[in-house]
Amino acid sequence: MKSSSHRLPPLNALRAFEASARHLNFRLAAEELGVTQAAVAQHVRGLEADLGIRLFERLPRSLALTAPGRSYAAQLRRAFEVMNEATAALRPEPERLTISVTPTFASKWLLPRLPAFAEAHPGIELRILATESLSNFQSDGVDIAVRQSRTGFGPGLVADLLFEQEVVAVCSPAMLDDGSREIRASSLDRLTFLSDAHDLWPEFTERVLGQAFPASARQMRFSQTSLAIDAAAAGQGIAVASRFLVTSDIEAGRLVQAFPDTMDGVLNAYVVTLRRSRRPVPTAAVREWLLDARRP
């Protein structure tokens, strides 16, 4: 049986003393440890009684370490660092991958699905690079990208089809005529058209509605598709967008499809990766997750 003189004091008391020694303040130590100030003071008093040594001088507005307290605090700090290092060595660092997407894809499709990704792949940490400009896989450190394109990609890249572009018109349910499930094509003159940088409304009205875009149409223009979609959900007008960007809002009842017919677009969405990936295993996992997540 070991001598009581070699018995370690309680760990909570040691933590309370070490934190108090760094802050020279029981209140700040309590905030760091997530306990009450009274609990920290009690732990320190108990430690001093257990050791039979005074560790602090109690001053009116602060604390001061005694000589034994200063030496003990330094050694405890190193002991806690060793324990932290040993624990960290048992926990592998997460794989960090950078995914490049447009701001609209990020907000309307990717972000709502990130909790499911984190649950499925806890060992992969995603860095989201949301930009309208094309990212460079090399200079921007991109591992995987989602982009809409009408053309092919370079020979050093692999592109998997994520979504074929189907353009739909959407609006708030409040904009529908009484008793109707859609907006009448004859009502175009009274609508506000929400446009983005793709400016698809003239083509949509001609191909889908069979009439020219009204010359006197009221328009609101946005730099990003997500802003036009949000404006439509707020009842400010009617927007056109790729179906995969508005599916969640339609399912949630924030948007409805304004017309029954849709338009096939040429900007299909692809998952793009380097043919010779820098991190092949986690990149393949993210690629597969993206392709699986497109399914209902």
N, C-alpha and C positions, 0 to 999 in steps of 0.2 A: 504493500500500500504506500502510495506516494505521500510525502510530507505535505502538510497544508501550506507550508511556505512556498511550495512550487506550484500551487494551484493558481490558474489564471483567473483574473477577475472576469465578471460577466462581459460578453462582447458588446452588449448595448451600452454599458458604462464606458468601455474603451472608446466606442464610436462617439459618444456624447462628449467625452473629454477631448478627443482629437479635433472634433469640429469646433468646440469652444476655444481650443488653443489657437486655431487658425484665425477665428473671427474675434477672439477676445471679447465675446459677447454671447450670453446665453440665448438671447432672442434670435439672433441671426443663425446660431447653430441649430436652434429648434426649427426654424424655417427650412433649413437645408435638409434636416432629417425627417421633416414631416410630423413632428410631435410638438407637445406644448413646451413653453419655456420652463414651466414648473417641473416637467418630467426631466428635462436636461439638467437643471440645477440639482434635482434629487439624485440622478445618476452620478453626477460629479461628486456630490457629498458622500454618497455611498462608496465611491471608488477611493476617495481620500481616507475614509474610515477603514476600508478594507486594507489599504496599503500602510496606513498609519503615517502618512506623509501629507503635508499641505501642498497642493499643486497650484493653487491660485491665491493671489492677494485680491480680496474683494474691495475695489475702489468705488467711490460714490456713483460714477457713471460708466464704469468699464471694469475689465479684469486685467490683471497682470500676472504673468507666469512667475512662479518661484524658480530658483535655480534647478531643483530636482524636476519641477514640472516642465521646464524648457527642454531638458535632456530627454525626459520621458516622451514628450510630445513628438520630438524629432524622430525617435526610434519607432514610435507607433505609426507615424506617417509613412515611414519606409516599409513597415510591416504590412500596412494596408495596401500600399502600392504593389508589393510582392504578391499579395493575395489577388488583387485585381489583374495583374499580369498573368498569373497562373490560370485564373478563370477565363480570361480572354483567349488564352492559348487553346482552351478546350472548345471554344466556340468559333468555328470557321467564319472568316469575313464573307459577307454576302457578295455574290457576283453583281457587279454594277454595269448595267447596259444603258446606252443612250438610244432612245427611239425618237426619230424626227417625224413630226406630223404637222398638219396645218392647224391653226388655232380652232377652226370650226370642227374638225375631226376630233381634236382633243376634248373640247367642251361637250359636244353632242354625242359622241360615241365612246371614246376611250375612258374618260374620267369616271362616268357612271359604272364602268366595269372593272376599275382598278381594285376595289375590295375583293372581287372574285379572283383576280389575278394574284393578289398578295396571299390569299388563302391557298391557292393551288401551287404557288411557287414562292414559299417564304424565303428561300435562299437567293432570290434574284431581286436586286434593287434597281428599279427603273428610274432613269433620268429623262424627263419629258422635254424635248426641244420643240416648242411650238412656234413655227414660222411659216409664212407664205412662200418665202424664197426656197429654192432647192438647196438642201444641205450637201456638203461635201463629206463623203464617208471618211476621207483621210484627214483633212485639215480640221473638220468639226468633231472628229472622234465619234462619228455616228456608227452604230452597230446594225441598226435596222430602221427602215423607214416605211411609212404608208403614204403613197402619193397617187393622185389621179392623173392619168395620162392618156393621150390618144395615140401615142407612138411607143415604140419599143424602148428598151433600156440598153445601156452599154454592155459590151461583152464581158466585163468583169463583174456584172451584177446578175442576180437571179430574181425574177419577178413572179410572184404567185398571185393569181386573180383573187381579190378579196370580195369585191362587189362589182357587178355590172351596173352601169349608171341608168337608173330609171328616174326621170324627172317628174315630180308631182307638184301640183299647186296646193298650198295649205293655207288655212286661215283659222281664226278663233271660232269655236262653235257659236259664239254670240253673233257672228256675222251672217249666219245662214238665214235665209228667208223663213218666215213662220211656216212650220209644217214641212219644210223641205230639207232634204239631206245633202243638198249641194247648191252651189251658186249657179243661177241661170246665166248662160252665155250672153243673153240679151242685156244683162245688167252690167256689162263691162264699163260703160260710160260713167257709172257712179262709183266705181271702185278706186281705191288707192293701191297702186302697184309698188311692192317693196322689191327693189332690185339690188343686186350685189355686183361684184366686179365681173362676173360671167355674163351678165346682161342677157338672160335667156328668155325674157318675156316676149319679145317680138317673134322669135322662132316658135315658142310654145303656143301663142295664140293662133299663129298661122297653121301649124301642123296639127294641133290638138283640137282647137276650137273652130278652125276653118274660116277665120276672119283676120283681117289685118289688125295690128296693134293700134288702138285708138290714138289718133294724132294729138288729141287734147287730153290724154290720160294724165291723171295726177300720179306723180311718182315720188318715192323717197328712196334715196340711194345710200347704200352702206358699203364700207370697204371690205367687210367680211360677211360670209353667208350666215354665220351664227347670229349676227345682229339682226339680219332680215328675218330669220326664223323667230327670234325672241320678240321682235316687233309684231309679227303676225300673231303670236300667242297672246300678246297684249291687246289685240283687237285694233291695231293701227293700220291694217291693210291685209293684202294677200301676197304670199311669197311663193317662189318656185325653188325647189332644192332637190338634191338626190334623195331618194326614198330612205336610204340607210341612215341619213342624218336626221330624219324627222320621225322615224318609227317609234322611238321611245316617247316623244311628245304626243303622238297620235294615240298610242296605247294608254297613256296617262290621261287622255281627254283634254289636254291643253290645246291640241290642234285637231282639225278634221281635214280630210281631203276635199278640196273645194270643187273639183270636177271629177267625174268617174274615169275619164281617160287620162293616160299618161304618155310621156314621150321618151323614147329610147335615146340616151345620150351617147357621146363618144368618149367621155372622160371616165373610164372605168378606174376603180381603185385597186391598187396592187400593194402587196407586202414585198418590199425590196430588201435584199440582203447582199452582202459581198459574196462572190463565188468562193473566195478563200477567206473565210471569216477569221477575225482575230480571236474571237471567243466562240468557237463552234458549238459547244454543248449548250450554254445558256441561250445563245442566239437561236438555235434550233427550237428550244423550248418555248421562247417567246413567239417565234413564227408559228408553231403549231397551235399555241393558245389563241393567237389572233384568228387563224383560219377556223378554229373550232368555235370561237365566240361569235362568229357571224351567223351561226345557225340558231334558230329560235330556241 
